[in-house]
Amino acid sequence: MSLAIFDLDNTLIADDSDFLWGQFLVDHGIVDKEYYEDANAKFYEDYKQGKLDIVEFLDFSLEPLAMHDATQLYAWREEFIETVIKPITLDAAHALVEKHRAAGDTLLVVTATNRFVTEPIVKLYGIDNLLATTPEFKNGQYTGKFIGTPCFQEGKVTLLKDWLNSSHETLEGSCFYSDSHNDLPLLRLVDKPVAVDPDEKLLQAAQEAGWPIISLR
């Protein structure tokens, strides 16, 4: 039994849930369309280029959570999962997860997208362990801030090492599946890095390192 680690966006699902949640807010008139749509697209492009200021992005993306009652937020999220996310889950991703489950591996998702958005998505795959940026929640309300280390680039490594210490799991025989060059720090940490439908920079790195390259599309 080993640790099987999965990125979420554009790996287990066929798009980016962070970007799609922002677009969902725009489409439902929950945020200002002109401002939010343009900013959301810019941050996503920065992410793809590997130059995202994660703290600036989190200030932007978590602000809507502080503007609405938690019950309403959960209702919107449920609609988001049903209408936007379920159609982009991947049969091959489900099969890959089940292959590792059948082998007795410990399943873990490590994602830059915040826990509010990702927790119900990960549950669609029957995975209990999730490392994600954690929005602050006080007195029954989201504050628009985050707690701890953002789960992004080197932050994924930091959070994984903390989790390993508390879970008594190890990286012996571990694998990590990801599409993004932003995950190179974590890909280089595990025993078996796998590039999944990789972006151009990850494709090049995987080819140079001789890592497996697969598609779940």
N, C-alpha and C positions, 0 to 999 in steps of 0.2 A: 504494500500500500504506500502510495506517495501523495504528494500535494499537487493537485491540478488547478492551476490558476488561470482565470479567464478575464481579459478585458471585456467590456460590455459593448460600447458604441462601435458600430461598423465591424464588430467581431461576432458576438452572439446575436445581435440584431443588425438589420441592413440599413442603418442610418444612425444619426447622432441624436440621442434622446435629449441632451441638454439644449441643442439648437431647436429641436422639434417642440420641446416644452415652451420655449420662448415664442415660437411661431404660433403655437396653440393659444397662448395668452393674447397675442396680437389678433388672431382670427376671431376670438370671442370678445374682443373689445375690453379685455381686462386691463390692458396697458395701453398707453398712447401709441398708436400704430406707427406714425412717422418716425418718432424718436426711437422706439424700442426695436422696430424691425431693422432699421439701418444699423443700430448699435449691435444687435444680435448677430447680424451677418458679418460685421467687422470683426467682432471677437472670434467668431468661428473661423474666419480666414486667418486671423493671427494664430489660432490654435493649429491649423493645418500647416502653417509656415514655421511652427516651432518657436514663435516669439510672443506667445500669450502672457500677459501680466495676470497671473492667476488671482491675485488679491483684488485687482481692479475689476476683473470679470466677476468675482464672487460678490463684490459690493453691488454690482449691476444685477446679477441674476437672482440674488437672494432678496433684493429689496421688495419685489412683489409679494413675497411671503409675509412680510411685516405689515402689509397694507390691508390684509383681509383676515377674517375669522378663520381659525383652523378648520372648523367643520365645513365651511365653504371651500376651502383649499382642497380638502380631501375629496369632496364631491367632484370638483373640477379634475383632480388627478385621476379619479376612477374613470371619468369620461375619456380622459387623455389615454389611459391604458387601453380601454376598449376600442376606441376609434382610430388611434394613431399607432400605438405600439404593437398590439396583437397582430395587425396585418404585416408587420415587418419582422416578426420573429422568424427564425430560419429552421426548417426541418433538419438540415444537416448539423446545425448547432445543437439542437435537441439530441440528435443521435450521438454527437461527440460527447456531450455531457453524460448521457446515459452509458456510453462505453466506459468512461472513467468511473462512474458510479458502480457499474457492474464489477469493475476491477477492484473495488474497495477503496478507491482513492478518496482523499478529502478534497471537497470541492470548494473553491473560493473565487469570488469575483472581486477584482480590484479596479475601480473606475474613478476617473476624474469628475464625473458628473455627481452632483450632490445626492445625499442619501434620500431626501424627500422624493426626488424623481425616481431614483433607481431601485429603491427597496421593493416596490411591487413588481418591477420588471424582473428582478432576479428571482422572485418567487415563482414567476411563470416557468422558470427552468428547474424549480424544486431545489434551489441552492440556498442553504441557510447562512453561509458565511459571506459577509460583504464588508469590504473596506471601501469607504467613500468619504468625501468631504462632508462633515456633519454640520448642518445648520443649527444655530443656537435656538433653543426653545425654552421659554421662561413663562411661568404663570399662565400656561395654556395658550401661548401665542408665540409664533416665530418672531425673532427680533430683527431679521435681515442681516445678522452677522453669522460668522462661523466659529466653531470651536476646534482647537487643536491644529494639526498640520493639514494643509490642503493636500488632497490625494492626487498629486500631479507631478509628473517627471520624478525627480529625486524624492519627492514627498511620498510616492508610492513605496519606495524602498524603505523609508523611515517607518511608515505605518505597518508595512509587512513585517519588519524586524520586531517591532513592538508586539504585533499579533503573535508571531512565532514564540516570543518569550512567554506570553500569557497562555498560549494554547498547547505548548509542548510539542507542536509539530516541528518538523525540520525541512530543510531544502534538499535533503538527500533524495535523488531521483525525481525532483520536482520539474514540472513543465509550466510554461506560460504561453498563452495564445494571445496575440495582439495584432492589430492592423497598423499601428501608429509608431512613427519614429520617436514620438514623445515618450514612448515606453522603453526605449533602449536601455536606460539604467536598470530597469527590472528584468528585461530580457537577458541582459548580460549577467545577472545574478543567479538565475536558475540553471539547473543542469541541462534542461531540454527546451530551449527557446524555439517557438514556432511562429512564423509570420503568416497571418491570415488575411488574404485579400489586401496585401500591404500597400501603403502609400509609397510614392516613388523613393523617398529617402530610406524607408525601412526595407524596401525591396533591394536596394543597392547594398545596404548593410548586411542583409540576410544572405545575399549572393556571395559577398566577400567573405563572410564567416562560415559559409556552408550550412546555414540553418535550413530546416525544412520550410517550404513555402506551400501553403494549401489554400483552397477556396471553400467557403461554406455557402456560397451564393448559388 
